Amino acid sequence: MSAALRTAVEAALNAIVDPCSRAAGSPMGLIDMGLVDRLEIDAEGRVQLAIVPTSPLCMMTGVFLAEARRSLAGIPEVTSVSIALDPETIWTPERMRTA
């Protein structure tokens, strides 16, 4: 896996903005919010990751899964995408990236 591919995958995921962060006045993408877990990209371009909801009642997880699949499929070097929802991991603000 090339560093350029990882950068492209992370950029695509981070372009998906969490609506709660937007409503709070600080729009953040999935990567910056800490909602992407276990991101793996192999040498053949297969991408595997898990999405962590901000709460067990988060109604956006389905949208995040669909948008992530769509965005990653648009990267030519990505050959397949496997995304799971990880309701077992508890999201906390400490998961967010800081500038």
Backbone torsions as a table, in degrees:
resi	resn	phi	psi	omega
1	MET	NA	132.1	-179.0
2	SER	-86.8	155.5	176.8
3	ALA	-64.5	-33.9	179.8
4	ALA	-64.7	-38.8	178.8
5	LEU	-66.6	-43.9	178.6
6	ARG	-60.8	-42.0	178.4
7	THR	-61.5	-42.4	179.5
8	ALA	-65.3	-41.5	179.1
9	VAL	-64.4	-47.4	179.7
10	GLU	-63.2	-39.8	179.0
11	ALA	-64.5	-41.6	179.0
12	ALA	-63.0	-42.7	179.4
13	LEU	-68.9	-35.8	-178.6
14	ASN	-75.7	-16.7	176.3
15	ALA	-75.0	-13.3	176.4
16	ILE	-86.6	107.6	-172.7
17	VAL	-89.8	132.2	175.8
18	ASP	-69.0	120.9	-177.1
19	PRO	-64.1	-27.6	177.8
20	CYS	-67.6	-39.0	178.0
21	SER	-68.2	-35.9	177.1
22	ARG	-64.2	-44.2	-180.0
23	ALA	-63.5	-30.6	179.0
24	ALA	-80.5	-3.4	178.1
25	GLY	88.6	7.9	178.7
26	SER	-132.7	72.4	-176.1
27	PRO	-58.8	129.7	179.6
28	MET	-136.0	142.9	177.3
29	GLY	-79.8	175.2	-176.2
30	LEU	-59.8	-38.8	179.6
31	ILE	-67.5	-50.9	-177.4
32	ASP	-64.2	-31.8	178.0
33	MET	-74.6	-14.6	-178.1
34	GLY	80.3	26.0	-178.1
35	LEU	-92.0	-7.3	178.4
36	VAL	-101.3	128.9	-177.9
37	ASP	-129.3	149.0	175.4
38	ARG	53.0	47.8	177.6
39	LEU	-74.7	118.4	179.4
40	GLU	-129.5	136.6	177.6
41	ILE	-132.0	121.0	-178.6
42	ASP	-93.5	176.6	-175.2
43	ALA	-63.2	-22.4	179.5
44	GLU	-89.5	1.7	178.4
45	GLY	86.9	15.2	176.6
46	ARG	-82.8	127.6	-177.3
47	VAL	-109.5	130.9	174.6
48	GLN	-128.6	136.6	177.4
49	LEU	-159.1	167.4	174.9
50	ALA	-124.6	145.5	175.2
51	ILE	-105.0	130.5	179.1
52	VAL	-102.3	120.6	177.5
53	PRO	-71.8	152.4	178.7
54	THR	-72.5	-21.9	175.0
55	SER	-156.0	160.0	178.2
56	PRO	-60.9	-21.5	-178.1
57	LEU	-98.1	6.5	-178.2
58	CYS	-58.9	122.4	-178.8
59	MET	-91.9	1.5	-177.5
60	MET	-95.6	-5.8	-174.2
61	THR	-59.3	-40.3	177.8
62	GLY	-62.2	-39.5	177.8
63	VAL	-65.4	-43.8	178.7
64	PHE	-59.7	-44.6	-180.0
65	LEU	-61.5	-46.7	-179.0
66	ALA	-65.8	-44.6	-179.9
67	GLU	-65.1	-39.8	178.9
68	ALA	-63.9	-44.4	177.8
69	ARG	-59.3	-47.6	-178.7
70	ARG	-62.3	-46.1	-178.2
71	SER	-65.1	-44.6	-177.8
72	LEU	-70.3	-32.1	177.8
73	ALA	-64.9	-21.7	178.9
74	GLY	-80.3	-3.4	178.5
75	ILE	-93.5	116.5	-173.8
76	PRO	-55.1	-34.6	-176.6
77	GLU	-77.7	-12.9	179.5
78	VAL	-81.8	121.2	-177.2
79	THR	-96.7	-27.4	175.0
80	SER	-157.9	157.5	-178.0
81	VAL	-132.6	128.5	175.3
82	SER	-125.4	115.7	-177.4
83	ILE	-124.7	132.7	177.2
84	ALA	-121.6	154.4	171.6
85	LEU	-92.1	132.5	-179.0
86	ASP	-112.4	83.7	-179.4
87	PRO	-74.8	-8.7	-178.9
88	GLU	-80.5	-29.9	179.8
89	THR	-79.6	131.8	-180.0
90	ILE	-92.0	120.5	177.2
91	TRP	-78.2	136.7	173.0
92	THR	-134.3	158.7	179.3
93	PRO	-57.7	-22.0	179.1
94	GLU	-65.5	-17.5	179.0
95	ARG	-74.8	-17.2	-177.2
96	MET	-70.4	145.7	173.8
97	ARG	-78.7	140.9	175.8
98	THR	-108.7	150.0	-177.7
99	ALA	-72.7	NA	NA
